[in-house]
Amino acid sequence: MANSAQARKRARQALVARAHNTSQRSRLRTAIKAVRKAVEAGDKVAAQAVFQQSVSIIDSLADKDIVHKNAAARNKSRLSAAIKAMGAAA
């Protein structure tokens, strides 16, 4: 347990920050799942629309260091590739 007042305060702050970061990561995963679901549905126009919204969320969280910038780029690349593959298959 934290012994000093400063350490106790930092422990409280860490709990709040952890809860916030967890919810933001959940938002990220939900955005990625939404694009995957649109791709599986086969509607390329809808998938592109959802992808644009998801890119905004992914970039925002990368800027805030919730996820690493390379992880964000990797997610965007894979989602984009999945949408482009739809066009080749259709």
C-alpha positions as a printed NumPy array, in Angstrom:
array([[  0.   ,   0.   ,   0.   ],
       [  1.103,   3.565,  -0.679],
       [  2.725,   5.137,   2.363],
       [  2.933,   8.827,   1.541],
       [  0.11 ,  11.234,   0.707],
       [  1.628,  11.728,  -2.73 ],
       [  1.714,   7.991,  -3.386],
       [ -1.891,   7.6  ,  -2.207],
       [ -3.001,  10.375,  -4.551],
       [ -1.086,   8.875,  -7.489],
       [ -2.743,   5.509,  -6.775],
       [ -6.183,   7.179,  -6.908],
       [ -5.279,   8.973, -10.135],
       [ -3.993,   5.75 , -11.675],
       [ -7.36 ,   4.064, -11.047],
       [ -9.205,   6.864, -12.829],
       [ -6.755,   6.865, -15.735],
       [ -6.947,   3.08 , -16.042],
       [-10.75 ,   3.138, -16.2  ],
       [-10.651,   5.837, -18.883],
       [ -8.004,   4.048, -20.954],
       [ -9.91 ,   0.772, -20.715],
       [-13.07 ,   2.367, -22.064],
       [-11.106,   3.999, -24.888],
       [ -9.518,   0.673, -25.877],
       [-12.996,  -0.865, -25.863],
       [-14.143,   1.914, -28.212],
       [-11.251,   1.046, -30.519],
       [-12.087,  -2.666, -30.591],
       [-15.764,  -1.894, -31.241],
       [-14.84 ,   0.347, -34.182],
       [-12.654,  -2.392, -35.68 ],
       [-15.407,  -4.986, -35.216],
       [-17.912,  -2.686, -36.937],
       [-15.742,  -2.541, -40.059],
       [-15.172,  -6.311, -40.025],
       [-18.929,  -6.863, -39.704],
       [-19.62 ,  -4.539, -42.666],
       [-17.002,  -6.372, -44.747],
       [-18.566,  -9.748, -43.908],
       [-21.996,  -8.39 , -44.864],
       [-20.579,  -7.704, -48.328],
       [-21.707,  -4.081, -48.649],
       [-18.614,  -2.232, -49.845],
       [-20.16 ,   1.262, -49.67 ],
       [-21.289,   0.737, -46.076],
       [-17.925,  -0.792, -45.186],
       [-16.091,   2.252, -46.557],
       [-18.356,   4.602, -44.592],
       [-17.8  ,   2.701, -41.353],
       [-14.073,   2.508, -42.129],
       [-13.835,   6.309, -42.37 ],
       [-15.413,   6.684, -38.921],
       [-13.159,   3.985, -37.507],
       [-10.013,   5.611, -38.91 ],
       [-10.921,   8.771, -37.044],
       [-11.271,   6.854, -33.769],
       [ -8.075,   4.844, -34.35 ],
       [ -6.008,   7.95 , -35.153],
       [ -7.409,   9.806, -32.16 ],
       [ -6.441,   7.023, -29.761],
       [ -2.991,   6.709, -31.322],
       [ -2.429,  10.443, -30.792],
       [ -3.363,  10.013, -27.123],
       [ -0.996,   7.017, -26.747],
       [ -3.847,   4.69 , -25.825],
       [ -2.482,   2.415, -28.564],
       [  0.913,   2.564, -30.242],
       [  1.022,   4.443, -33.534],
       [  2.314,   1.351, -35.339],
       [ -0.537,  -0.761, -33.961],
       [ -2.996,   1.874, -35.181],
       [ -1.384,   1.896, -38.63 ],
       [ -1.46 ,  -1.901, -38.736],
       [ -5.169,  -1.989, -37.887],
       [ -6.012,   0.619, -40.504],
       [ -3.952,  -1.196, -43.126],
       [ -5.62 ,  -4.541, -42.478],
       [ -9.112,  -3.052, -42.522],
       [ -8.353,  -1.165, -45.723],
       [ -6.981,  -4.32 , -47.34 ],
       [-10.126,  -6.23 , -46.35 ],
       [-12.315,  -3.573, -48.002],
       [-10.178,  -3.563, -51.144],
       [-10.375,  -7.36 , -51.305],
       [-14.171,  -7.025, -51.406],
       [-13.908,  -5.119, -54.664],
       [-11.736,  -7.832, -56.213],
       [-14.125, -10.567, -55.144],
       [-17.279,  -8.751, -56.271]])
